[in-house]
Amino acid sequence: MASSPPLRRRRLSRRLRELREACGYTSEYVTDEAKKRGGKWSRGKLTRIENNEWARPNSKDVETLLDIYGVKDADECEAYLSLAKQARQRGWWVSYSDVLGKGAYVGLEVEASRIRTYEALVIPGLLQTEAYTRAVVRTHGETDPHAIDRRVEAREARKQILMRSDAPRIWAVIDEAAIHRIPVELRDEQVRYLIDVQRPWLRVQILPSAAGLHAATAGSFVILDFPEDPPVVYQENVMSELFYEDPVEIEHCEMVYDHAQASALSVESSREFLRSMIQ
């Protein structure tokens, strides 16, 4: 499985926070102790570390915190420092920062073991044909040919995870509206791809318009599961990317997804629906 520096940073932040809480220390106490050991420390810095708001973890900062928390075992210390080193690495998506920004979502997607997605108006990114992706990018207002090509290249690069021997299990629930919104000239190719790309570990269900109001009417979202880390819910809107990690939020989103999936056609009926859309 490909390594994900963003996931390593998230894991390191969570474990350092858990160490502090296990010791019963307040942020103020830890900050004061860190200042005594040298370096620039503030309560805001510790908060950023624990909230995973650091770009590239500093090994010396990690060593300082481990010392305060009384972590003396050499192997345990090395595991934390190795995690910090891995978190400082750069993924392939960094070369596409001009179109992907920090690539926060892609950085998590690359190491997910399961991806559950509900899409209301567009085909999920990993299941898009190149021509459809290009059309979507243009629809979002991009007119520069080079920028369009870069976005399409980045999307195609993301799809490489489907070719891995350890590809994530993917279950996509797609609203019927998204199918009807595919440009007519691209519809046959995109719909055929949705049929042909399916595997035992990759399934597509169509949520028909006839289902009426359903649990996911609030909008699209993705649930990412990981082998060693808690799940993350991702939601994108016109202005920002949102990540939900609180267990209560995760549980709610999983319930919404399960209800939406229950309202959708079965996998086989969804295939029949898609076949009916091919002219």
Number of C-alpha atoms within 10 A of each C-alpha: 13 13 16 22 25 28 24 23 26 21 21 22 23 16 14 19 17 13 17 18 13 10 11 11 13 11 18 13 12 20 20 13 16 20 13 10 13 10 11 10 17 16 15 12 15 23 16 14 22 21 14 19 15 16 14 16 21 14 16 12 18 19 16 17 21 19 15 19 18 10 14 10 8 8 10 12 16 12 11 19 20 14 18 24 17 19 23 18 13 15 16 14 19 14 13 15 13 13 16 17 11 15 19 15 20 19 23 21 24 22 23 27 17 20 19 19 22 26 22 21 17 21 26 18 14 17 21 21 21 14 13 22 24 18 17 19 16 14 10 9 8 15 11 9 9 10 14 19 13 16 19 22 15 19 21 18 13 18 15 12 19 17 9 11 8 12 19 23 17 22 18 21 28 26 25 23 17 16 19 13 12 19 13 10 10 13 18 17 15 24 23 16 14 19 16 10 12 16 11 7 12 16 20 24 25 27 26 16 12 9 13 9 10 16 16 21 12 9 13 21 21 22 22 22 21 17 10 10 13 14 20 22 23 18 15 14 10 6 6 7 11 12 15 15 13 12 12 10 13 17 14 11 20 16 14 18 22 15 14 22 23 15 21 24 19 15 15 12 13 22 22 13 17 20 15 10 14 12 7
